[in-house]
Each structure stands twice: as C-alpha cells, then as structure tokens.
Amino acid sequence: MSVQIQIDEKSFQIEQERKRVLDEVKLTVKKGDFLTIIGPSGCGKSTLLKIVAGLDTEYQGAVHVNDRQVVKPGIAQGFIFQEHRLFPWMTVEQNIAADLSLKDQDVRQKVDEMIEIVRLKGYEKAYPSEISGGMSQRVAIARALIRDPEVLLLDEPFGALDAFTRQHLQDVLIDIWQRKNITMILVTHDIDEAIYLGTDVAILRANPGHIQKLVHVGLSYPRAKTSPSYQQVRQQVLQEFEKTESQRYIDGEGI
C-alpha cells in the first residue's frame, strides 16, 4: 500500500517555447509516511502535487495510489490548497460536510469527529468571516479528511500564516497524521517545516525539476528544533538545498 510516482516528463507551452518543468521524478511513499517536498521557486513542486492529485494529467509517466492509477481527481487523493477556499455562505460544519447532508446521522457523526480532531469545538456555527486564517485552514483539512482519502496532499497550506499560528498548525497536522494513520505529502518552501513534519524530505532542483536528494529524517515525534539530532538533519538538508541554489546560478537562472 503506497503512492508510486513516476513522472518521465512534464512540460508547459510558454508562448513559442516548450518548457520542461519536471523530468525523471521517481518516488515511492509508503502507507502512513509523511513526505515533505522542498525546492527553489519554479522547480515544479506544486505541479508535482497536482499530478498526484489527478488535477493535471498532461504528462508522460504514471502515478499509482495503492496500485490504482490516478487518471483524474478522486476521493482517494485529498487536496489542500494554499488558500482554504471555504464557501463564505456556509458555517464551519457545513463547509466540512460540503456536498454531504448533515441530516444524515453518519455524516453528522463524522463531521463532529472532524471538528474534534482539528480542534474547532465551539466554532461549528461560525462563518469563515468570523474565524481566523488558521482556523479556516483547519476547516479545509477537515473537509478533505471526512472523505477518508488514502493520501492527503498539501500545497504550502501554512505559507500565509504568522509564525505562531504556523507552528500551532504544524502540531495539529502531526496529531491528525498520527491519529488517522494517513499518508501525507506536503509541499513547502520552509526547510524547518519540512524537517519538523516529515518522515522523509525530498529535495527538488529546478530546470527541469527532479529529485536531487531524498533524506530520511529518522527522528521521533514530537521534535525539538534545538536538539543536536534535529540540527544535524537540518544541516544535511540545508547543504543539499544550497546545492540546488548554486546550480541555478551555474545554469544562469539566478543572474
């Protein structure tokens, strides 16, 4: 049971030029793992995530979730965007249920469970305009989880939040991941976030995007960012990440 990613090539047509964005990206994410993906801007991180979600099918290669090829979006691949994308006319509980009826006893029970898991008890009847950005992102996570996805895909979900809220939501996400035993793949530009959350960190380099290094973190949870073992992993990831930036200048892109 796993997510198998084999992207031979992904290109975009930009005016008269065909731009190759991803090339020979091969990853296997085991069931229950938490893979984080980092890399410089423009290396194809979000494109990679959309391919796994089935939101982009114009590429060469194949993605399988638990031996089923992904050919379109589906409930097996939950997706969390950078923006929460809640319906402003719906309450928290209605947004979580979305197209499911709260009058259904099973749905009602699952929504209540999700509200408990994402720590939004007491805000069930609130509208998006009445809650914070961090709370809104938790609603989006609950909305994806209620459909019992086999893999949860997160595209820089905390990028727009302040440092305190971001840290809190990272801890909430770890708690959800451990309680639900769900496979997660998260894209981020934050090295500390990648290490703090991930069982493994995939480092992408650009032009075209491909995996430069897959680092197994190997630290227990919860993680102390000041511990020597954490700092050792951080140094390893940072050195690999700096290689990707150096290569951009060698290729003339950073000039």
Secondary structure, DSSP 8 states (H G I E B T S, - for coil): -EEEEEEEEEEEEETTEEEEEEEEEEEEEETT-EEEEE--TTSSHHHHHHHHHTS---SEEEEEETTEE--S--TTEEEE-SS----TTS-HHHHHHTTS-TTSHHHHHHHHHHHHHTT-TT-TT--GGGS-HHHHHHHHHHHHHTT--SEEEEESTTTTS-HHHHHHHHHHHHHHHHHHT-EEEEE-S-HHHHHHH-SEEEEEETTTBEEEEEEE----SS--TTSHHHHHHHHHHHHHHHHHHHHHHHTTS--
